[in-house]
Amino acid sequence: MRISRSLTECNESSRQEAEAALAAKASCRFRPSQAIRQEVGTLNRKRTIYLAGDSTVQSYPAAESPRGGWGQYLIRFLGNDRHTEQRPENTSFENCMLYENSRVRVDNRAMAGRSVRTFLAEGRMQEILDAVQEGDLVLMQFGHNDANRAKQERFAEPEQFYELLRDRMVSPVRDRGGIPVLVTPIAMRVFSQDGKCEISFPEYRVQMLRLSEDEKLALVDLGKKTADLNTKVGQEACKSIYLWLPEGKYGFFPQGSSDDAHLKTQGALCYAHLAAEGLNETGLQRQLNV
């Protein structure tokens, strides 16, 4: 993978620091367990990577620019050739987008405001289960909305979060020959007094780490990766990653925005790069031949 590919599109004030951070991290490689190696196997057909998640992952229309989710840019770091974009045929949800190049497909089913509970309740996970084939990957990033006690339809205690992921997502994907991949929730732009970006929703991240260990699952620790990157970039400079917008510049955001949770295009590209890097560290990206 080329470490600087997405960073050329990041804000210039943070690009060099972010690139240095990613370059340093690129030297670290996680060796996939034998169980993961055996689970991937070898297939001749083009595989699909399904994305299940929330607003930080989902695809956004051009009319909502510059808001973006890392899922809509992941394809750019899974091969160097051109890709196509279209709506998947086998979905009833309007926000879903399918990205495809000569080697792999990325089918983004993520949707804003969804937790594990609501993603299941609305039938979004069932559509993935109906479509997944042997050897396909299903990346699952949740935690942001699961922690929201004010919205009980979304909320799950950390232990329940673990059980729902294991029983209603991970196990059914495996039963169909798919490969579940846990993705910890991205960091929000929240810094401690000593200048470090804090890992967001740590109690839910811990449950994902535990589930990965218990079930021998591949895991992309995107929460830690994004927090580490933000720390290197700095609290003020990483406004270029999040949805901080001036008033009157963007039609979809006439009042501007001071949003420390959601991403704009530059940030979505950076975080898509980190997600692809994480896949590479598990060994799964090499098995996909990208």
DOSETOR-24671 format. One line per 8 residues: number of its first residue (from 1); for each residue x, y, z of N, C-alpha, C. Coordinates in nm, 2 decimals. Example, Ala and Ser with C-alpha at 12.3 -4.5 7.8 and 13.67 -1.06 7.14 Angstrom:
! DOSETOR-24671
1> 1.32/-0.57/0.78/1.23/-0.45/0.78/1.32/-0.33/0.78  1.28/-0.22/0.71/1.37/-0.11/0.71/1.29/0.00/0.79;
This chain:
! DOSETOR-24671
1> 0.08/-0.12/0.00/0.00/0.00/0.00/0.09/0.12/0.00  0.04/0.23/-0.06/0.11/0.35/-0.06/0.06/0.44/0.05  0.15/0.47/0.14/0.10/0.54/0.27/0.05/0.68/0.24  0.10/0.75/0.14/0.06/0.89/0.12/-0.05/0.92/0.03  -0.11/0.81/-0.02/-0.21/0.83/-0.13/-0.33/0.92/-0.09  -0.39/0.89/0.02/-0.51/0.98/0.06/-0.46/1.11/0.12  -0.34/1.12/0.17/-0.30/1.23/0.25/-0.27/1.35/0.16  -0.25/1.33/0.03/-0.23/1.44/-0.06/-0.36/1.53/-0.07;
9> -0.47/1.47/-0.04/-0.60/1.54/-0.04/-0.64/1.60/0.09  -0.56/1.58/0.20/-0.59/1.63/0.33/-0.54/1.78/0.33  -0.59/1.85/0.43/-0.55/1.99/0.44/-0.40/2.00/0.46  -0.34/2.10/0.39/-0.20/2.11/0.38/-0.14/2.13/0.52  -0.21/2.20/0.61/-0.16/2.23/0.74/-0.13/2.10/0.82  -0.21/1.99/0.79/-0.19/1.87/0.87/-0.13/1.76/0.79  -0.11/1.78/0.66/-0.07/1.66/0.58/0.06/1.60/0.62  0.16/1.69/0.64/0.30/1.63/0.67/0.30/1.56/0.80;
17> 0.24/1.61/0.90/0.23/1.54/1.03/0.16/1.41/1.02  0.04/1.41/0.95/-0.04/1.29/0.93/0.04/1.18/0.85  0.11/1.23/0.75/0.18/1.13/0.66/0.29/1.07/0.75  0.36/1.15/0.83/0.47/1.09/0.91/0.41/0.99/1.01  0.29/1.02/1.06/0.23/0.92/1.16/0.20/0.79/1.09  0.14/0.80/0.97/0.10/0.68/0.90/0.23/0.60/0.85  0.33/0.67/0.81/0.45/0.60/0.77/0.52/0.53/0.88  0.51/0.59/1.00/0.57/0.52/1.12/0.49/0.39/1.15;
25> 0.36/0.40/1.14/0.27/0.29/1.17/0.28/0.18/1.07  0.32/0.22/0.95/0.32/0.12/0.84/0.42/0.01/0.85  0.52/0.04/0.94/0.63/-0.06/0.96/0.58/-0.17/1.05  0.47/-0.15/1.12/0.42/-0.25/1.21/0.32/-0.34/1.13  0.33/-0.47/1.14/0.25/-0.56/1.07/0.20/-0.67/1.17  0.07/-0.69/1.17/0.01/-0.80/1.25/0.01/-0.93/1.18  0.06/-1.03/1.24/0.06/-1.16/1.17/-0.07/-1.23/1.20  -0.15/-1.26/1.09/-0.28/-1.32/1.11/-0.27/-1.46/1.17;
33> -0.36/-1.50/1.25/-0.36/-1.63/1.31/-0.38/-1.74/1.20  -0.34/-1.86/1.24/-0.36/-1.97/1.14/-0.51/-1.99/1.11  -0.60/-1.96/1.22/-0.74/-1.98/1.20/-0.79/-1.88/1.09  -0.74/-1.76/1.10/-0.78/-1.66/1.00/-0.73/-1.70/0.86  -0.61/-1.74/0.85/-0.55/-1.78/0.72/-0.64/-1.90/0.66  -0.68/-1.99/0.74/-0.76/-2.11/0.69/-0.90/-2.06/0.65  -0.95/-1.96/0.73/-1.09/-1.92/0.70/-1.09/-1.85/0.56  -0.99/-1.78/0.53/-0.99/-1.70/0.40/-0.99/-1.80/0.28;
41> -0.90/-1.90/0.29/-0.89/-1.99/0.18/-0.86/-1.93/0.05  -0.89/-1.99/-0.06/-0.86/-1.94/-0.20/-0.98/-1.95/-0.28  -1.02/-1.85/-0.35/-1.13/-1.85/-0.45/-1.09/-1.78/-0.57  -1.15/-1.82/-0.68/-1.12/-1.76/-0.81/-1.20/-1.64/-0.85  -1.32/-1.63/-0.79/-1.41/-1.52/-0.82/-1.37/-1.40/-0.75  -1.42/-1.28/-0.80/-1.41/-1.15/-0.74/-1.49/-1.15/-0.61  -1.43/-1.11/-0.50/-1.50/-1.11/-0.37/-1.56/-0.97/-0.34  -1.65/-0.97/-0.25/-1.72/-0.85/-0.21/-1.68/-0.82/-0.06;
49> -1.65/-0.70/-0.03/-1.64/-0.65/0.11/-1.76/-0.58/0.14  -1.84/-0.63/0.23/-1.97/-0.56/0.28/-1.93/-0.48/0.40  -1.99/-0.36/0.41/-1.97/-0.27/0.52/-2.10/-0.25/0.60  -2.09/-0.28/0.72/-2.21/-0.25/0.81/-2.16/-0.15/0.92  -2.24/-0.04/0.93/-2.19/0.06/1.03/-2.28/0.18/1.03  -2.22/0.29/1.07/-2.30/0.41/1.10/-2.26/0.53/1.01  -2.29/0.65/1.05/-2.27/0.77/0.97/-2.12/0.79/0.93  -2.03/0.75/1.01/-1.89/0.77/0.98/-1.84/0.67/0.88;
57> -1.92/0.57/0.84/-1.88/0.47/0.74/-1.96/0.50/0.61  -2.09/0.54/0.62/-2.18/0.54/0.51/-2.14/0.63/0.39  -2.20/0.61/0.28/-2.18/0.68/0.16/-2.27/0.80/0.15  -2.23/0.92/0.11/-2.31/1.04/0.10/-2.31/1.09/-0.05  -2.43/1.14/-0.09/-2.44/1.20/-0.22/-2.36/1.33/-0.24  -2.33/1.36/-0.36/-2.25/1.48/-0.39/-2.32/1.61/-0.33  -2.45/1.60/-0.33/-2.52/1.72/-0.28/-2.49/1.75/-0.14  -2.44/1.66/-0.06/-2.41/1.68/0.08/-2.27/1.71/0.10;
65> -2.19/1.73/0.00/-2.05/1.76/0.01/-2.03/1.89/0.10  -1.92/1.88/0.18/-1.81/1.79/0.18/-1.82/1.68/0.29  -1.94/1.65/0.33/-1.95/1.54/0.43/-1.92/1.40/0.36  -1.85/1.32/0.43/-1.81/1.19/0.37/-1.80/1.08/0.48  -1.81/0.96/0.44/-1.78/0.85/0.53/-1.66/0.76/0.47  -1.59/0.70/0.56/-1.47/0.63/0.51/-1.50/0.51/0.42  -1.63/0.46/0.43/-1.67/0.35/0.35/-1.68/0.38/0.20  -1.71/0.50/0.17/-1.73/0.54/0.03/-1.59/0.56/-0.04;
73> -1.48/0.56/0.03/-1.35/0.58/-0.03/-1.26/0.46/-0.01  -1.31/0.36/0.06/-1.22/0.24/0.08/-1.17/0.18/-0.05  -1.25/0.17/-0.15/-1.21/0.11/-0.28/-1.09/0.17/-0.34  -1.06/0.30/-0.31/-0.94/0.37/-0.36/-0.81/0.31/-0.31  -0.82/0.24/-0.20/-0.70/0.18/-0.15/-0.69/0.03/-0.16  -0.77/-0.02/-0.24/-0.78/-0.17/-0.27/-0.75/-0.19/-0.42  -0.64/-0.14/-0.46/-0.60/-0.16/-0.60/-0.58/-0.02/-0.66  -0.50/-0.02/-0.77/-0.47/0.11/-0.83/-0.55/0.15/-0.96;
81> -0.64/0.06/-1.00/-0.72/0.09/-1.12/-0.84/0.16/-1.09  -0.91/0.21/-1.20/-1.03/0.29/-1.19/-1.14/0.20/-1.13  -1.24/0.26/-1.07/-1.35/0.19/-1.02/-1.49/0.25/-1.06  -1.59/0.17/-1.06/-1.73/0.22/-1.09/-1.81/0.23/-0.96  -1.91/0.31/-0.97/-2.00/0.33/-0.85/-2.15/0.32/-0.90  -2.23/0.24/-0.83/-2.37/0.22/-0.86/-2.44/0.17/-0.74  -2.57/0.18/-0.74/-2.65/0.12/-0.63/-2.65/-0.03/-0.65  -2.64/-0.10/-0.53/-2.65/-0.25/-0.54/-2.80/-0.29/-0.58;
89> -2.81/-0.40/-0.65/-2.94/-0.44/-0.70/-3.02/-0.51/-0.59  -2.95/-0.57/-0.50/-3.02/-0.65/-0.40/-3.05/-0.58/-0.27  -3.09/-0.45/-0.27/-3.12/-0.38/-0.15/-3.25/-0.30/-0.16  -3.32/-0.27/-0.05/-3.43/-0.18/-0.05/-3.40/-0.05/0.01  -3.27/-0.03/0.05/-3.23/0.09/0.12/-3.16/0.18/0.02  -3.21/0.31/0.02/-3.16/0.40/-0.08/-3.02/0.45/-0.07  -2.96/0.45/0.05/-2.83/0.50/0.08/-2.72/0.41/0.04  -2.74/0.28/0.01/-2.64/0.18/-0.02/-2.57/0.21/-0.15;
97> -2.44/0.19/-0.15/-2.36/0.21/-0.28/-2.26/0.10/-0.30  -2.24/0.06/-0.42/-2.15/-0.05/-0.46/-2.04/0.01/-0.54  -1.91/-0.02/-0.50/-1.79/0.03/-0.57/-1.72/-0.09/-0.62  -1.67/-0.09/-0.74/-1.61/-0.21/-0.80/-1.49/-0.17/-0.89  -1.38/-0.24/-0.87/-1.27/-0.23/-0.96/-1.24/-0.37/-1.02  -1.13/-0.39/-1.08/-1.10/-0.52/-1.15/-1.08/-0.63/-1.06  -1.06/-0.60/-0.93/-1.02/-0.71/-0.83/-1.12/-0.73/-0.72  -1.19/-0.63/-0.68/-1.28/-0.65/-0.56/-1.39/-0.55/-0.57;
105> -1.50/-0.58/-0.49/-1.62/-0.50/-0.48/-1.63/-0.46/-0.34  -1.67/-0.33/-0.31/-1.70/-0.28/-0.18/-1.85/-0.24/-0.18  -1.93/-0.31/-0.10/-2.07/-0.29/-0.10/-2.11/-0.22/0.04  -2.13/-0.09/0.03/-2.14/-0.01/0.16/-2.29/-0.01/0.20  -2.32/-0.08/0.31/-2.46/-0.08/0.36/-2.47/0.00/0.49  -2.37/0.08/0.53/-2.37/0.15/0.65/-2.48/0.27/0.64  -2.53/0.31/0.76/-2.63/0.41/0.76/-2.62/0.49/0.89  -2.64/0.62/0.87/-2.63/0.71/0.99/-2.73/0.67/1.10;
113> -2.68/0.69/1.22/-2.77/0.67/1.34/-2.79/0.53/1.38  -2.73/0.43/1.31/-2.76/0.29/1.34/-2.66/0.23/1.44  -2.72/0.16/1.53/-2.64/0.08/1.62/-2.65/-0.07/1.58  -2.59/-0.16/1.65/-2.61/-0.30/1.62/-2.76/-0.34/1.63  -2.83/-0.29/1.73/-2.97/-0.32/1.75/-3.05/-0.27/1.64  -3.04/-0.14/1.60/-3.12/-0.09/1.49/-3.08/-0.14/1.35  -2.96/-0.17/1.33/-2.91/-0.23/1.20/-2.98/-0.37/1.19  -2.99/-0.44/1.30/-3.06/-0.57/1.29/-3.21/-0.55/1.28;
121> -3.27/-0.46/1.36/-3.41/-0.45/1.36/-3.47/-0.40/1.23  -3.40/-0.32/1.15/-3.44/-0.27/1.03/-3.42/-0.36/0.91  -3.36/-0.48/0.93/-3.34/-0.57/0.83/-3.21/-0.55/0.74  -3.13/-0.45/0.78/-3.01/-0.42/0.71/-2.91/-0.53/0.71  -2.89/-0.59/0.83/-2.80/-0.70/0.84/-2.85/-0.82/0.76  -2.98/-0.84/0.76/-3.04/-0.96/0.69/-3.01/-0.95/0.54  -3.02/-0.83/0.49/-2.98/-0.81/0.34/-2.84/-0.85/0.32  -2.75/-0.82/0.41/-2.61/-0.86/0.39/-2.60/-1.01/0.39;
129> -2.67/-1.07/0.49/-2.66/-1.22/0.51/-2.72/-1.29/0.39  -2.82/-1.23/0.33/-2.89/-1.29/0.21/-2.79/-1.28/0.09  -2.70/-1.18/0.09/-2.62/-1.16/-0.03/-2.48/-1.22/-0.02  -2.43/-1.24/0.11/-2.29/-1.28/0.13/-2.26/-1.42/0.07  -2.15/-1.43/0.01/-2.11/-1.56/-0.04/-1.98/-1.61/0.02  -1.94/-1.73/0.00/-1.82/-1.79/0.06/-1.70/-1.70/0.03  -1.62/-1.66/0.13/-1.50/-1.59/0.10/-1.52/-1.44/0.11  -1.64/-1.39/0.10/-1.67/-1.25/0.12/-1.64/-1.20/0.26;
137> -1.60/-1.07/0.27/-1.57/-1.01/0.40/-1.69/-0.92/0.44  -1.72/-0.92/0.57/-1.82/-0.83/0.62/-1.75/-0.75/0.74  -1.73/-0.62/0.71/-1.67/-0.53/0.81/-1.78/-0.47/0.89  -1.76/-0.47/1.02/-1.87/-0.42/1.11/-1.81/-0.32/1.21  -1.85/-0.19/1.19/-1.80/-0.09/1.28/-1.93/-0.03/1.35  -1.93/-0.06/1.48/-2.04/0.00/1.56/-1.98/0.04/1.70  -2.06/0.11/1.77/-2.02/0.16/1.90/-2.07/0.31/1.93  -2.06/0.39/1.83/-2.10/0.53/1.84/-2.25/0.54/1.89;
145> -2.34/0.48/1.83/-2.48/0.49/1.86/-2.52/0.39/1.96  -2.45/0.28/1.98/-2.48/0.18/2.08/-2.47/0.24/2.22  -2.39/0.34/2.23/-2.36/0.40/2.36/-2.46/0.51/2.40  -2.55/0.54/2.32/-2.65/0.65/2.33/-2.77/0.61/2.42  -2.75/0.63/2.55/-2.86/0.60/2.64/-2.99/0.68/2.62  -2.97/0.80/2.56/-3.09/0.88/2.54/-3.18/0.83/2.44  -3.13/0.74/2.35/-3.22/0.68/2.25/-3.22/0.53/2.27  -3.32/0.48/2.35/-3.32/0.34/2.39/-3.33/0.24/2.28;
153> -3.39/0.28/2.17/-3.39/0.19/2.06/-3.26/0.15/2.00  -3.16/0.24/2.02/-3.02/0.22/1.98/-2.93/0.15/2.09  -2.96/0.19/2.21/-2.87/0.16/2.32/-2.86/0.01/2.35  -2.73/-0.03/2.38/-2.70/-0.16/2.43/-2.59/-0.15/2.53  -2.61/-0.21/2.65/-2.50/-0.22/2.74/-2.38/-0.30/2.67  -2.26/-0.27/2.71/-2.14/-0.33/2.65/-2.15/-0.48/2.64  -2.20/-0.55/2.75/-2.21/-0.69/2.74/-2.31/-0.74/2.64  -2.42/-0.67/2.63/-2.52/-0.70/2.53/-2.47/-0.67/2.39;
161> -2.40/-0.57/2.38/-2.33/-0.53/2.25/-2.25/-0.65/2.20  -2.17/-0.71/2.29/-2.08/-0.82/2.26/-2.17/-0.94/2.21  -2.28/-0.97/2.29/-2.36/-1.08/2.25/-2.43/-1.06/2.12  -2.48/-0.94/2.10/-2.55/-0.92/1.97/-2.46/-0.93/1.85  -2.34/-0.88/1.86/-2.24/-0.89/1.76/-2.21/-1.04/1.73  -2.18/-1.11/1.84/-2.14/-1.25/1.83/-2.25/-1.34/1.77  -2.38/-1.32/1.82/-2.48/-1.42/1.79/-2.56/-1.38/1.67  -2.57/-1.24/1.64/-2.66/-1.20/1.53/-2.59/-1.15/1.41;
169> -2.46/-1.13/1.42/-2.38/-1.08/1.31/-2.26/-1.18/1.27  -2.17/-1.20/1.37/-2.05/-1.28/1.34/-2.09/-1.42/1.31  -2.17/-1.49/1.39/-2.20/-1.63/1.37/-2.28/-1.65/1.24  -2.38/-1.57/1.21/-2.45/-1.59/1.08/-2.36/-1.57/0.96  -2.27/-1.47/0.96/-2.18/-1.45/0.85/-2.09/-1.57/0.83  -2.04/-1.63/0.94/-1.95/-1.75/0.93/-2.03/-1.87/0.88  -2.16/-1.88/0.92/-2.24/-1.99/0.88/-2.26/-1.99/0.73  -2.25/-1.88/0.67/-2.27/-1.86/0.52/-2.14/-1.87/0.45;
177> -2.03/-1.89/0.52/-1.90/-1.90/0.46/-1.83/-1.76/0.44  -1.89/-1.66/0.50/-1.83/-1.53/0.49/-1.72/-1.51/0.60  -1.65/-1.40/0.60/-1.54/-1.37/0.69/-1.58/-1.24/0.77  -1.62/-1.25/0.89/-1.65/-1.13/0.97/-1.52/-1.06/1.01  -1.52/-0.93/1.00/-1.41/-0.85/1.05/-1.46/-0.74/1.14  -1.42/-0.73/1.26/-1.46/-0.63/1.35/-1.38/-0.50/1.33  -1.44/-0.39/1.34/-1.38/-0.26/1.32/-1.42/-0.17/1.44  -1.32/-0.13/1.52/-1.35/-0.05/1.64/-1.39/0.09/1.59;
185> -1.48/0.16/1.67/-1.54/0.29/1.62/-1.43/0.40/1.62  -1.44/0.48/1.51/-1.34/0.58/1.49/-1.34/0.68/1.61  -1.23/0.75/1.63/-1.21/0.85/1.74/-1.29/0.97/1.70  -1.35/1.03/1.80/-1.40/1.17/1.78/-1.29/1.27/1.81  -1.31/1.39/1.78/-1.21/1.50/1.80/-1.22/1.54/1.95  -1.18/1.46/2.04/-1.18/1.48/2.18/-1.04/1.46/2.24  -0.99/1.56/2.30/-0.85/1.56/2.34/-0.84/1.57/2.49  -0.74/1.51/2.55/-0.72/1.52/2.69/-0.63/1.64/2.72;
193> -0.61/1.68/2.84/-0.54/1.80/2.88/-0.39/1.79/2.83  -0.34/1.67/2.82/-0.20/1.65/2.78/-0.18/1.64/2.63  -0.29/1.67/2.55/-0.28/1.69/2.41/-0.30/1.56/2.33  -0.35/1.45/2.40/-0.37/1.33/2.33/-0.52/1.31/2.29  -0.54/1.26/2.17/-0.68/1.23/2.13/-0.72/1.11/2.20  -0.84/1.11/2.26/-0.89/1.00/2.34/-0.95/0.90/2.25  -0.94/0.77/2.28/-1.01/0.67/2.21/-1.16/0.68/2.25  -1.24/0.68/2.16/-1.39/0.70/2.18/-1.46/0.57/2.21;
201> -1.56/0.58/2.30/-1.64/0.46/2.33/-1.55/0.34/2.37  -1.46/0.36/2.47/-1.36/0.26/2.50/-1.42/0.13/2.55  -1.54/0.14/2.62/-1.60/0.02/2.67/-1.66/-0.07/2.56  -1.69/-0.01/2.45/-1.74/-0.09/2.33/-1.62/-0.14/2.25  -1.52/-0.06/2.24/-1.39/-0.11/2.18/-1.34/-0.23/2.25  -1.34/-0.23/2.39/-1.29/-0.34/2.47/-1.37/-0.47/2.43  -1.50/-0.45/2.42/-1.58/-0.57/2.38/-1.55/-0.63/2.25  -1.51/-0.54/2.15/-1.47/-0.59/2.02/-1.34/-0.66/2.03;
209> -1.25/-0.61/2.11/-1.12/-0.67/2.13/-1.14/-0.81/2.19  -1.23/-0.82/2.29/-1.26/-0.94/2.36/-1.32/-1.04/2.26  -1.41/-1.00/2.18/-1.48/-1.09/2.09/-1.38/-1.14/1.98  -1.29/-1.05/1.94/-1.19/-1.09/1.84/-1.11/-1.21/1.90  -1.07/-1.19/2.03/-0.99/-1.29/2.09/-1.06/-1.42/2.12  -1.19/-1.41/2.16/-1.27/-1.52/2.20/-1.30/-1.61/2.07  -1.33/-1.54/1.96/-1.38/-1.61/1.84/-1.28/-1.62/1.73  -1.15/-1.58/1.76/-1.04/-1.58/1.66/-1.08/-1.50/1.54;
217> -1.13/-1.38/1.56/-1.17/-1.30/1.45/-1.07/-1.20/1.41  -1.06/-1.16/1.28/-0.98/-1.05/1.23/-1.04/-0.92/1.29  -0.96/-0.83/1.33/-1.00/-0.70/1.38/-0.91/-0.59/1.33  -0.98/-0.48/1.29/-0.91/-0.35/1.25/-0.94/-0.25/1.37  -0.83/-0.22/1.44/-0.85/-0.13/1.55/-0.85/0.02/1.50  -0.95/0.05/1.43/-0.96/0.19/1.37/-0.97/0.29/1.47  -1.03/0.26/1.59/-1.04/0.36/1.70/-0.91/0.40/1.74  -0.81/0.31/1.76/-0.68/0.35/1.81/-0.60/0.41/1.69;
225> -0.62/0.36/1.57/-0.54/0.42/1.46/-0.58/0.57/1.44  -0.71/0.60/1.45/-0.76/0.73/1.42/-0.72/0.83/1.54  -0.73/0.77/1.66/-0.68/0.85/1.78/-0.54/0.88/1.77  -0.45/0.79/1.73/-0.31/0.81/1.72/-0.28/0.91/1.61  -0.35/0.90/1.50/-0.33/1.00/1.39/-0.37/1.14/1.44  -0.48/1.15/1.50/-0.52/1.29/1.55/-0.43/1.35/1.65  -0.37/1.26/1.74/-0.27/1.31/1.83/-0.15/1.37/1.76  -0.10/1.30/1.66/0.01/1.34/1.58/-0.02/1.48/1.51;
233> -0.14/1.48/1.45/-0.18/1.60/1.38/-0.20/1.72/1.47  -0.26/1.70/1.58/-0.29/1.81/1.68/-0.44/1.85/1.68  -0.48/1.90/1.79/-0.62/1.93/1.82/-0.68/2.03/1.72  -0.61/2.13/1.69/-0.66/2.24/1.60/-0.65/2.19/1.46  -0.53/2.14/1.42/-0.52/2.10/1.28/-0.61/1.99/1.23  -0.65/1.90/1.33/-0.74/1.79/1.28/-0.88/1.84/1.26  -0.91/1.96/1.28/-1.04/2.01/1.23/-1.06/1.99/1.08  -0.94/1.98/1.01/-0.95/1.95/0.87/-1.00/1.81/0.84;
241> -1.00/1.73/0.94/-1.05/1.59/0.92/-1.20/1.58/0.95  -1.24/1.66/1.05/-1.38/1.65/1.09/-1.47/1.76/1.03  -1.60/1.75/1.05/-1.69/1.84/0.98/-1.70/1.98/1.04  -1.59/2.05/1.04/-1.58/2.19/1.07/-1.59/2.27/0.95  -1.69/2.35/0.93/-1.72/2.42/0.81/-1.75/2.56/0.84  -1.71/2.66/0.75/-1.74/2.80/0.77/-1.89/2.83/0.73  -1.95/2.92/0.79/-2.08/2.96/0.75/-2.09/3.02/0.61  -2.19/2.98/0.53/-2.21/3.03/0.40/-2.13/2.98/0.28;
249> -2.05/2.88/0.31/-1.96/2.83/0.20/-2.02/2.70/0.13  -2.09/2.62/0.20/-2.14/2.50/0.15/-2.29/2.50/0.15  -2.36/2.47/0.04/-2.50/2.48/0.03/-2.58/2.39/0.12  -2.52/2.27/0.15/-2.59/2.18/0.24/-2.58/2.21/0.38  -2.48/2.30/0.41/-2.45/2.34/0.55/-2.44/2.50/0.55  -2.55/2.56/0.53/-2.55/2.71/0.52/-2.51/2.78/0.64  -2.53/2.72/0.76/-2.49/2.78/0.89/-2.35/2.73/0.93  -2.28/2.66/0.84/-2.15/2.61/0.88/-2.17/2.49/0.97;
257> -2.06/2.44/1.03/-2.07/2.32/1.12/-1.94/2.32/1.21  -1.97/2.28/1.33/-1.86/2.25/1.43/-1.88/2.12/1.49  -1.85/2.02/1.41/-1.88/1.88/1.44/-1.76/1.80/1.46  -1.74/1.74/1.58/-1.62/1.67/1.62/-1.64/1.52/1.60  -1.75/1.47/1.54/-1.78/1.33/1.53/-1.78/1.29/1.38  -1.83/1.37/1.30/-1.85/1.33/1.16/-1.73/1.38/1.07  -1.72/1.33/0.95/-1.60/1.35/0.87/-1.64/1.43/0.75  -1.54/1.51/0.70/-1.55/1.57/0.57/-1.46/1.49/0.48;
265> -1.46/1.52/0.35/-1.40/1.44/0.25/-1.25/1.41/0.28  -1.18/1.51/0.32/-1.04/1.49/0.36/-1.02/1.38/0.47  -1.10/1.40/0.57/-1.09/1.30/0.68/-1.14/1.16/0.64  -1.25/1.15/0.56/-1.30/1.02/0.52/-1.19/0.95/0.44  -1.12/1.02/0.35/-1.01/0.96/0.28/-0.90/0.91/0.37  -0.86/1.00/0.46/-0.75/0.96/0.56/-0.79/0.83/0.63  -0.92/0.83/0.68/-0.96/0.71/0.76/-0.99/0.59/0.67  -1.03/0.61/0.55/-1.04/0.49/0.46/-0.90/0.43/0.44;
273> -0.80/0.52/0.43/-0.66/0.47/0.41/-0.62/0.39/0.53  -0.66/0.44/0.65/-0.62/0.36/0.78/-0.70/0.23/0.78  -0.82/0.23/0.74/-0.90/0.10/0.74/-0.83/0.00/0.64  -0.79/0.05/0.52/-0.72/-0.04/0.43/-0.59/-0.09/0.49  -0.52/0.00/0.56/-0.40/-0.04/0.62/-0.42/-0.15/0.73  -0.53/-0.13/0.80/-0.57/-0.23/0.90/-0.60/-0.37/0.84  -0.67/-0.37/0.72/-0.70/-0.49/0.65/-0.57/-0.56/0.61  -0.48/-0.48/0.56/-0.35/-0.53/0.52/-0.27/-0.60/0.64;
281> -0.29/-0.54/0.76/-0.22/-0.59/0.87/-0.28/-0.73/0.92  -0.41/-0.75/0.89/-0.46/-0.88/0.92/-0.43/-0.99/0.83  -0.37/-0.95/0.71/-0.34/-1.05/0.61/-0.46/-1.07/0.51  -0.57/-1.02/0.54/-0.69/-1.04/0.45/-0.68/-0.97/0.32  -0.62/-0.85/0.32/-0.61/-0.78/0.19/-0.52/-0.85/0.09  -0.41/-0.91/0.14/-0.33/-0.98/0.05/-0.40/-1.10/-0.01  -0.49/-1.17/0.07/-0.56/-1.28/0.02/-0.67/-1.24/-0.08  -0.71/-1.11/-0.07/-0.80/-1.06/-0.17/-0.73/-1.02/-0.30;
289> -0.60/-1.03/-0.30/-0.52/-0.99/-0.42/-0.54/-0.85/-0.46  -0.54/-0.76/-0.36/-0.54/-0.62/-0.39/-0.43/-0.55/-0.32;
